[in-house]
Amino acid sequence: MKKICLLSSSGGHYEQLLMLIPALKDCNFYIITERTEFLVDLKWKYYFLKQLNRKEILFFPKLIFNFIKSVAIYFREKPNIVICTGALSTIPFCLLSKLFKTKFIYIESFAKVTTGSLTGRFLYYFADVFYVQWEELLETYPRAIFKGNIY
C-alpha cells in the first residue's frame, strides 16, 4: 500500500488539508504540520514543524531545524506521494521529495484567487502535479490543473 504524506502549514492551509482526508480514509497516510495551540484532532499520525515567519529574527535557525526534522521524517516514513497545501515551513520537505524522486503534488491555497502565493510560485517548478482552486490562476500557472476547490 502506498504511503501518503499530507503536508501543510497551520491555519487555513491545514484546514484545506483536512478536507482531503475523507478521500484517503482507506489509505496509509500521516500528517506533517506546524505545531500550534489550535490543533485539536490528533486521531491520525502527526509530525510537527516549527512555524516560520520570514520577517522574524529566528527565521534561519527555525528553517534549519525544519530542514533537519524534515530529513528525519522523510527517512523514517519514506512516502510514495507528498500532497502539500502549505506555506514556507513545508518547502524543505517538498524539496526533499523531489530530490528522492517521490511524487509531489501541490495544491495552491484557496485564498489565492488571482495571484499565486510565494510558496506556490516557488514550488510550481518542482511539483509533479500542481492544482489551483480558482480558474483565474491558470494564467499565473499555465501547466496547473483546475478541478474546482476542496471546500
N, C-alpha and C positions, 0 to 999 in steps of 0.2 A: 504494500500500500504506500502511495506517495505521501511524503511528509510536507506539509504546507506551513510556512511561516507567515503569520499575519503581523504586519509591522506598521506602527503609526506613532506619531507624537500624541500628546494629550489633547483634551478638549474636543472640538468638532471633528478633527481627524480621527480620533479614537471612536467617536460616536458613529462615524461613517463606516469604520472597520467592523464594528459590531453588527451593522446591517448585513454584512456578508455571511455571518455565522450560520443562519438558517440554511443557506445553500451548501454549507460544508459540514452539516451535522453528522454525516457518516464518514467524514474524512479524519485523518490523523493531522491535527493542527495544533499550533501553540501561538501565543501572542507575545510580541515584544512592544512595549510602550514606555512612556515616561512615568516615573513614579510621582503621583500627586496625591493630595489628601482626598480627592474626589472619586477615586477609583473604588467602586463598591462591589462589583460582582467578580469574585475570584474562583468561580467554579471551573475555569479552564486552566491550562498550564500557562504560566506567565513568567516573563523575564522583564526586568526594568532597567531603563537607561536614565541618565540624568537629563533634566530639562535644559535646553540650550537657548540662550538669547545672545545673538551675535554682538550686542552692544554692552554686555556685562563684562566686568573685569576678569572674571574667572572663565571666560568663554573657551580659551585654548586648553587649559587643564581639563575642563569638563569634556571637551571634544576628544582629547587624548584618552581620557577614561572611557568614554563611549566606544571609541575605536577598539581599545583593548578588550572591553567587555563583549563587543560585537564579535571579535575573533573567537573568544572563548565560547560564546553561544553557538556560533556557526559550526565550530568543530565538534561541539557536544551534540548538536541536533542534526547536522548535515541535511538541510532541507532540500527537497527537489524543486520546490516552487516558492518564491517570495512574492507576496502581494503587499504593496505598500500604499498607504494613504497619507503618509506623514510629511513632516517638515524637516527641519535642519538636523535633529538628532538621529534621524533614520538614514542619513546619507552614508555613514561608514558601512552599515550592514548591506545596503544596496550595492555599494561598490565591491564589497567582498563577494556578493553573489555573482556579480559579473566576472570578477577575477577567477572564480572557481566554476564558471560556466553553469550556474544554476539559473533556471528560467526566472526572469524578473518582470513582474507586472506592476505598473504604477497607475494609480487612479488619482487624477488631479482633483483637488478639493472642490466640493460642491459650491463653496463660497466664491470660487473664481469663475466668473461668467464671461468676461470679455478680455481679460489679461491673465496670463499664466502666473503661477507662484514662482518665487525664486527657486525653490527646490524643484518644482516641476520643470522649469526651463533648463535647469542643470541636468536632471535625471532623464529628461526626454531623450538625450543622446545615448543613454545606456540601457534603457528599458527594452526588453524584447517585445512587450505589448504595452501600449500607453493609451489609457482611456480618459476621455473627458466627459463631464456630466452636462455640458451645455454645447449645443451645436455651434454656437458662435466661436468657441475655442478651436475649431478645426482650422480657422485662419491662422491662429498662433502656432498650432501643432498640426501641420498638414498630414502626417502619417498616423495621427491618433485615430482612435475608434470611438464613435459616439453611439451608445446604445440606450441613452436616457440616463436618469440618475438613480442612485441606490437608495434613496429615501422613499 
